[in-house]
Amino acid sequence: MSISFTKSGSTIPSIGLGTWELNGSDCSRVVTEALEIGYRHIDGAAMYENESEVGSAIINSGAVSYTHLRAHE
C-alpha cells in the first residue's frame, strides 16, 4: 500500500476507510471488516458522531495492535 507524508513528517496510508454516514452496528461491522482485510487508515471526525462505534470496532477487532494506530488532526 502506498504511504503519504503529513506536514509533520508522519506517515499515513494513502487509502483509508471513510466513516461518514456510518452509524450503529453497520459502522462497527464495516470498520472491523476493514481492519481485518488490512486497512490501517480509518477516517473519522467528531462531527460524524460515530466515535463510539469506530473506537469499539478498533478495540474489539483484535486485527491491529495499538502500536500501529495513530491519530492525526
TAKA-V285403 format. One record per residue. RES is the residue in three letters. SS is DSSP state (@ for helix, = for strand, . for the rest). OMEGA is omega as a letter, one per 30 degrees, with the letter a starting at -180 (999 if undefined). Layout:
res=RES ss=SS omega=OMEGA
res=RES ss=SS omega=OMEGA
This chain:
res=MET ss=. omega=l
res=SER ss=. omega=a
res=ILE ss== omega=l
res=SER ss== omega=l
res=PHE ss== omega=l
res=THR ss=. omega=l
res=LYS ss=. omega=a
res=SER ss=. omega=l
res=GLY ss=. omega=l
res=SER ss=. omega=l
res=THR ss== omega=l
res=ILE ss== omega=l
res=PRO ss== omega=a
res=SER ss=. omega=a
res=ILE ss=. omega=a
res=GLY ss=. omega=l
res=LEU ss== omega=l
res=GLY ss== omega=a
res=THR ss=. omega=l
res=TRP ss=. omega=a
res=GLU ss=. omega=l
res=LEU ss=. omega=a
res=ASN ss=. omega=l
res=GLY ss=@ omega=a
res=SER ss=@ omega=l
res=ASP ss=@ omega=l
res=CYS ss=@ omega=a
res=SER ss=@ omega=a
res=ARG ss=@ omega=a
res=VAL ss=@ omega=l
res=VAL ss=@ omega=l
res=THR ss=@ omega=l
res=GLU ss=@ omega=l
res=ALA ss=@ omega=l
res=LEU ss=@ omega=a
res=GLU ss=@ omega=a
res=ILE ss=. omega=l
res=GLY ss=. omega=l
res=TYR ss=. omega=l
res=ARG ss=. omega=l
res=HIS ss=. omega=l
res=ILE ss== omega=a
res=ASP ss== omega=l
res=GLY ss=. omega=l
res=ALA ss=. omega=l
res=ALA ss=@ omega=a
res=MET ss=@ omega=l
res=TYR ss=@ omega=l
res=GLU ss=. omega=l
res=ASN ss=. omega=a
res=GLU ss=@ omega=a
res=SER ss=@ omega=a
res=GLU ss=@ omega=l
res=VAL ss=@ omega=a
res=GLY ss=@ omega=l
res=SER ss=@ omega=l
res=ALA ss=@ omega=l
res=ILE ss=@ omega=a
res=ILE ss=@ omega=a
res=ASN ss=@ omega=a
res=SER ss=@ omega=a
res=GLY ss=. omega=a
res=ALA ss=. omega=a
res=VAL ss=. omega=l
res=SER ss=. omega=l
res=TYR ss=@ omega=l
res=THR ss=@ omega=l
res=HIS ss=@ omega=a
res=LEU ss=. omega=l
res=ARG ss=. omega=l
res=ALA ss=. omega=l
res=HIS ss=. omega=l
res=GLU ss=. omega=999
